[in-house]
Amino acid sequence: MDIDILQIGSHVGNTDNDHVFNKITEGLNVILIEPMPDLFRKLVLNYNKKTAKNNIHFLNIAVSICDGSLDLYSSKLSPPPRKYVWSSRFKQEYIEQPMWVDQLASVNRNHIEAHIFNGPTIKTSVPCKTLNTIIREHNIVSIENLYTDTEGHDYDILMSLNLDILKPTNIIFENMHTDGPWLKGKKYLILLDKFKSNGYTVVEETNTDTHVSLL
């Protein structure tokens, strides 16, 4: 199967920072992957509202370096009325509760606590597969655009991808947490070296994402 878009960490789809939702047009083969059960239900609902004419496969699993199960950490904060939380990142005593709090789900508990200091950190065990397994099980022979946004786990997922079997034409990944919360260092450079040694060039690099391409 030829895949036009494969997105790992799809969240609920229709957010301002989503790379894929507004790019879906009729006739595309798409795989959307979201591990958190509550977010997954919203993801499917949002895309079904958008259009039912696309060939979209929804996978309610995590992607990591092994097949089995994976513990993900998230934070469940109370909805409005607004609460105020401490965040050392912004160097101020109080900030408004972030609207993006439900986008945080990470294999690293410290990643959640670095963002949110108020409310419980919750552990959820979810089914997990490697990207190589997903490619094999779905008989994928090509991927035009691979997107990853996994709150610091992008490095592990992409380093484990066997590019000798399949090379996505474009890979767009979150770079801002590769070496820890808001850190982009040695791991990031190792990942770029892997791509460059396999024929990729850096098309765009922002504070949050990197796009590499074979084109």
N, C-alpha and C positions, 0 to 999 in steps of 0.2 A: 504494500500500500504506500502511495505517495502522500505525504503529509505536508500541507501548506503551513500550518501553525501548530506547534506543540508548546504549551505553556505550563510551567511547573510553578505552583503557588498562585493559583488563579483568583483566590479570595472570593469575592462575590461578583466580580466582573465590572460592574458599572460605577467605578470610582474614578476620580479625576486623574489619578496616577497610573491607571491601568493601560498597558501598551496594546492590548488586543481588542477589547470590546468594540470599539468604533471602527476597527479594520475588518470585521467580519462581513463578508458579502456572500451572496448566494453562490453555491457551487464549490466552496472550499472544503477540504478535508481538515478537520481540526480536532486536536486532543487537548482537553482542559483538565488539569490535575489540581485538586484541592483536598488536603487531608482532614481538615477539621469538619466534623459532621454538620454542625449548625451552619457554617459558612457554605458548605457544599450544597445544602438544600437551597439557599438563597441564590447561589451561582446558577444552578439549573433553572430556577424560576425566572431569574433575570434574563437569561439567554432565550428561554422559551417565549418570554414576552417580546423580545426583540424580533425574533423570527423563528419559525419552525421548519424552514426550508433548507437549512444548512446541514451538512453531514458532520455533526459534532459528537464526539465521544467524551463523556464525562467520567473521570476516574476519581473515586473517593479514597485515595491512598496517599501516603507520603512517598517521596523519592529520596533515596539515600545510597549508601555504599554496600548494602546487603539486603537480601530478601528476608522477610519475616515481619517483625513489628518494630515500632519506633516510639519512644516517648517524646512528646512535644509539650512545651511549656507555653502557657498563655496567661493573660491577666484579665480577670472579669471585674471591671469597674462598674459602679452604679450609673445608670442613665441620669439625665437631668432630673431634679435641679443640679446645676453645675457644681462639681466638686473641684477642689484645688489640690494639686499635688506638688511635692518637691521634686526638682530635677536639677542635678548638678551640671547637666549638659548646658543649660541655658544660664547658669551662674546667677540665678535669682531665687528668691525664697519661694514664690508661688507662681504657678502658671495655670491657665485654664486646662481642665481635663482635655487631652487631645482627642480629636474626632476620629483619628486613625487607630485608636487603641485596639480595635478588633482585628487589625491587620497584623498584629504581632503574634506570631506562633513560631517557636524556634526550638531546635534541639538543645540549645544552650540556655539554661535557666538564668544565667547572669545577663544574657541579652535582654530578657524581659525586665529584670530588676534595674538594668541601666536606663531603661526608658520610663518605667512606671514604678513609683515607690509607695503607692497607696493601693490597698486592696490585695486580695490573695493571689498568689501565683499558683496556677492549676496545672497539674500534669495529666495529659491525655495519651493513652496508648492507642496507636493507629496502625493499620496494616501498612507495610512498606515493601517497595520493590526498587531495584536499581533501574537506571535509565536503560541499561543494556538489556535487562529482562523485559521491560516494556516494549522496546524495539523488536525483540524476538517474538514475544507473545502476540503482538499486533501485526506481525509480518510487514514491518515498516522498511521500505527500501530507500526512501529519501525523505529528508526534512528540509523544507525551504527556510523556515524561521523557527528557531528554538529560543524561548524566553524562560528565564529563571528569576524568581524573586522569593528567596527562602530565608530571609533574615539571618544571614551569616553562614548558611549551609551551601551556598552556591559553589564555593571552592571544592568541597568534597564531592558534590554531585558531578561537576564538570571534569574534575581530575580523574574520576572513575569511568567516565565515558570512553568507550573504546573507539577511537577515531579510525582505526584500521578497518573496522567493520562498516561504519557509516559516519560521514562527515556532514553535519547540517550546513547548508549554504551560509546562513546567517545565525549568529549566536548573540543574544542580547541578555546580559546578566547584571544583577545588582552587585556593584563593586564596593559599596561603602562600608560593608561589615566583614570583608573577607578575613581580616586579621583581628577581629573583635569589634565590639560596638563602635561605629564611626572610625574604624581603623582600616587603612589600605596600605599594606606593606609587603613583607617578604612573600606571603602566600599569593598575593595578587600578582606579583612579578613572576612567580613560578607558573601560575596559570596562564599568563600572557605568553611566556616562553613555550608552553605546550602548544598553544594555538599557532604561534609563529612558526614553530618547527613542523607544523602540519599544513602549512600553506596559507594560513589566515593573516589578514592585515587588520589593523585597528582602524575602523571607519569613523567612530565617534567615541569620545570619552567625556563623561560629565562627572559631577560630584556624586552622582548616585548610580549611574549605569555605564557599562561599556558594551559597544557593538563591534564585533569582529566578523569578518566576511571572507569567503573564498573568492569573491568577485573582484 
